[in-house]
């Protein structure tokens, strides 16, 4: 076993207090100041005749941030008696890349007012071009600014809103959360559109893996109420997407956003260059005629994306099988560019080590596009910095990066990175609290007050070590296994083969690590642990 305990906490209160701060504050109605919002509001109120265009991004945060800004501004002008349509432009994932680029600029009408969401802080030259063309630029972003000689270098926007630029208040909004915060200031407190914007912001916040603490926690908690139908009204498109993902039959939680809604919104852009447009149209569509069809198409493309990832993982397994594993895990695949990041993430999780996956750049011969994911033990951007001369282009942060290299430089880069990490050892997996089986259901009830879970407020991993009362195999091929205890069942999917010698013995001692949930069968609720790892003897 390579599991280690994360800290010395013995109770849930201690565990969450270390992460969330004083527990009496966790449900406070936070409202941190972000410099620039007041200027933004004043601009909108005094420039009603402007032509506005929102520039977003192709990931879930960029899509939902665009929806918040577009619908929020249209509602503001509607309240003023003006039927104004707010235009938008999302970049094409493969041919244009992230944020504002030359092709995006070509599509922006001269003299219009540009509003960026989830991008713009690093687009110094591009915003200079827009200003030279006579555009006004209202920049809203949550990424780090460019730093030269230890000083922030900012684009010449007319108004700039980025929590990382001025160290005041809360810095960890995503693009959609920041757009929602602006709309909360622009629209009346009881405006019927605000709950919908809150739902978009919750989806963006969870999908962008920003810390679910303080104001972000409040955004997601209240947004989940909207997604679950307890307040506000969703668009027909978003409701159809939720129904099509079979989420309307249960309580939607933050995990459902992360594992179902967000992947469905990004799948189409991973498969098609301009696919993000389809995702945005789906969640803002309120038409009886088209909303359900759009949602159905999105779900269908998400199934295609899943199959593409499965195929790519099989290809990766074939390449890695039988080879001595050295880090980073680095390989070339035939998968599409929109898939390789997902494969890198899966390989990183599996080996608990940095993983970099490359594929041919279909828009430029002799080039490879790469996507990297890493662990907390290896800052992948800094690793790339050491070999900047081998990259045509790269960027990222500690946990993820993207890059472009020449085909002929791949093997040299691979050798140099592996030399850098020759002493890398995967860290042990972490659990948080011991669990007595008979207390499992009470623990599940107590966990509810600390939700929603996510980055910065991680759901605890529990450890059970007990003699099992019974053991049963599940699945058509008996590939799953369940151990029963007094008060909780432990279910291990696709792990029965790993404990072959004991899986039919009664009274075996089980070491299990996993998260708690409730299984309802024939109207009977029982606590269960879904095991991440399990040992039995």
ABEGO torsion letter per residue (X at the ends): XABBBABABABAAAAAAAAAEBAAAAABBBBBBBBGAAAAAAAAAABAABBBBBBBBABAAAAAAAAAAAAAAAAAAAAAGBBBBBBBBBBBAAAAEBEBBAAAAAABBBGBBBBBBGBGAABAAAAAAAAAAGBBBBBBBABBBBBBGGBBBBBBBABBBBAAABBBEBAABBAAAAAAAAAAAABBAABAAAAAAAAAAAAAAAAAGBBBBEAAAAAAAAAAAAAAGABEBBBAAAAAAAAAAGAAABBBBAAAAAAAAAAAAAAAAAABAAAAAAAAAAAABABAAAAAAAAAAAAAAAAAAAAAAAAAAAAAAAAABGBBBBOBBBBBBABBAAAAAAAAAAAAAAAGBBBBBBBBBAABBGBBBBBBBBBAABBAAAAAAAAAAABABBBEBAABBBBBBBAAAAAAAAAAAAAAAAABBBBBBBBABBBBAAAAAAAAAAAAAAOBBEBGBBBBBBBBBBBBABBBBBEAAGABBBBBBBGBBBBBBGAAAAAAAAAABBGBBBBBBBBBBBBBBGGBBBBBBBBABBBBX
